Amino acid sequence: MDPGLVAALIGYTSPSRTGTTTAGAGYGFALAFTFMIAGYRGQTPVAHRLLPFALLGLLGAACATLLALAGQAIKARTRRSAP
């Protein structure tokens, strides 16, 4: 399943904005960080790459949070337009 769709579904199913933000950020960070660790094949030990990977993980957290908030906005919009 597409990671962006999963992030949007997190927001769509979350009961609160705080929960959406927390779950989206946690999902995005975990996904980006573990993807980089698992895919690392460099000569330098991975311990020397943790800080750059963590910074890129924060970028993943920000992106997933935005998508989760978009999912929550879609939920709010569809509930308003439903009869």
N, C-alpha and C positions, 0 to 999 in steps of 0.2 A: 504494500500500500504506500502511496505517496506520502512522504513526511509532512508536506505542507497541508495535505488533506487531514492527516491525523491531528496536527496542531489546530486546525479549524474545528474539528470535531471535539477536541478538548474544550474549546471555548463554547461550542454549541451545547455541550452537555453539562458544563459547569454551572452550579446554582448561583454563584456570586462573582462579582468582578475581581475581588481579591483572590478567590480560588482560581479564576481564569488566569490571572497574572502569574500566580505562584506555579500552577501546574504547567502553563505554557513555557515559562522560563526554565523550570526544572527539566522538562522534556527536551527543549532545544539545546540546553547545555549538555545534558547527558548524551544526546544523539550526536552532536558535533564532536564532543571530546572523545567519546569512545570510538567513533568512526576514524578519527585521526590517529588514535593510539593503535587501533587494530590494523590500519593500513600503513603504518610507519615501517619503512624498510631501509632507513638510512644507516650510514656508517657510525654516526654518533649515537651513544647510548640514549635511549628514550627518556631517561631521567633529565637529560640536558634540554629536552624539547618540551617539558611539561608547561613551562610558563607561556611560550608562544601558543601551545595547544589550548591552554586555559583561556588566553585572550581571544582566540578564535571561537572557543566555546561560548564566551560571553556574546559574541556576535550571533552565534546560533541561538542563544537564549533570547536576544532582542528580536530576532526575526520570528521565532516561534511565538513569542509573546504577542507580537503584532498580528500574526495570523489567528491566534486564539481569541484576541479581542475582536477581530473581524468575524469570527464564528459566533461570538456572543452577540454582536450587532446584527448579524443575520437572523439569529433566533429572536431577538427583540423585534425586528422588523416584520418577521413572518407572524409573530403573535399579535402584533397590532393590526395587521391586514386581514387576519382570519375573522370570520363572522362569529 
